[in-house]
Amino acid sequence: MAMGSAGAATPLNILLVRVSSLGDVLHNMPIVADIARHYPDANIDWVVEEGYTSLVRLNGRVRNIIPFALRRWRKSLRERATRAEIKAFFATLRAQRYDYVFDTQGLLKTGIIMGAARVVKGGQKVGLANGSEGSGYEGVSRLFHTRSVPLDPRTHAVARGRLVVGAALGYKVDTPADFGLPDAPPFSPSDPRPDWMPAGPYAVYFHGTARDAKKWAPANWIELGAALAPTTILLPWGSPKEKAEAEALAASLPNARVLPKLSMGDAVLLARHAALAIGVDTGLTHIAAAFTRPTVEIYADSPRWKTEGNWSPKIINLGDRGAPPSVAEVLAAARSLVVPAQAGIPSRKSP
C-alpha cells in the first residue's frame, strides 16, 4: 500500500462513498480539502447518486465521480438496460484499486458499495462505528469495514466524516470546514444569466422541506418579506406542494417571485449567486452556507448542533428544536449580514 506521508513515493488512491441525500453529500465535501491539505498528491474518487454529480463536480480536487443511480434503477430492475447499467457501475467501481475506501454514510447500500470496491494489499475500508442522534445509521454496514471509527453521537454532521478520515489517515481535524467550492464568477456575455435570475441582487427563501415540522410559519415569511421590501425575493420549490406554498407566499408579497422548476445545477447556481439566503434546515440552505453566502439558517424541529453552519461569520443560525426564531430575530440577522445598498435591503423598518 502507498505510504501516507508527505514524502511518499506513490500517491494515495482514495475512494469516498457518500451517495445521498443533498445535505449529506454537501457535508462530506470538506473531507476532500482535508485530504488535499495533508496529502497533496492524493487521488480522490467519489461514488455519489447521479442527481448530485453536478455539485461534487464543482470541487476541482475530486478526480473521478462514479454516478450511482439506485433511485432510478429500483423502478426498472427487470429491464435489460437497467441491469446493464448496474453491471457497468460495478465494473467502473472495481477498475481502480484503492489504498483507502471510506463509507461516511453508514447504510447497507453504501456498505455494499464499499464491499465491492477493490483495495491494494493492506488497503483499508473504513467507516462509522456508530450513528449520530436521530441519524439513519445502519449497523450492518460495519460488516464491510476493516476499521470502524467510533464518534460521539452528538458530533456535527460535517465533522463526522472529517474525523473518520482523519483518524484513518493520521491527521487532526483542527481547521474550519472548507467545501472546496469556488466563488461565484461574474456573468459574461458568453455565459449569461439564466432567464429566471434577476439582473440585480436578490434574496432567496429556502422555505420548503420534506418534513412539515421543520418549516417556518407562512405568516413569518410574509412578515419578513414585507420588512425586506423592495428586495427581490426568489422562491424555489421542489414538489407540487412546495410550489403551492411558494405561490401562496408570492400572493402576499409583491417583491417575491416563484421560480420555475430548477435542475440541481440551477438550484446550486441560485444559492451561489444569492446576495442573501434565508432558509430552514434543508440541503439548499446548507449549499448557500457552504458557498459562504450571507445565510440565515432557521431551525424549528431539528437540533441546531447537528448541521448548523459554523465555518464562517457570514452564517447566522437561529432557533432550535421546538423553538423556532421570531421574525424580529431573523430580520436583525439578515440586516447584520449584508450591506443594504448591495442587496437592496433596507437598513431599518419602513415607517
KAZI-V401603 format. One line per field, one symbol per residue. ss: DSSP state (2 for helix, 1 for strand, 0 for the rest). burial: 1 if it has 16 or more other C-alpha atoms within 10 Angstrom, else 0. A space follows every 10 residues. Layout:
ss: ???
burial: ???
This chain:
ss: 0000000000 0011111000 0222222202 2222222200 0011111112 2222222000 0001111102 2220000002 2222222222 2220001111 1110000222 2222220111 1111111100 0000000022 2222001110 0000002222 2222222220 0000000000 0000000100 1000000000 0011110000 0222000222 2222222200 0011100002 2222222222 2200011100 0002222222 2200011111 0022222222 0000111110 0002222000 0000111111 0010002222 2222222002 2220000000 0
burial: 1101000000 1111111111 0111111111 1111110110 1111111111 1110110010 1110111110 0010000000 0100010010 0010011111 1111111101 1011101110 0011111111 1100001100 1101101110 1000111111 1111110110 0010001111 1000000000 0000001000 1111111110 0001110000 1101111111 1111111000 0110111011 0010111100 0001001111 1111111111 1111111111 1111111111 1111011111 0101111111 0001101001 1011101101 0011111000 0
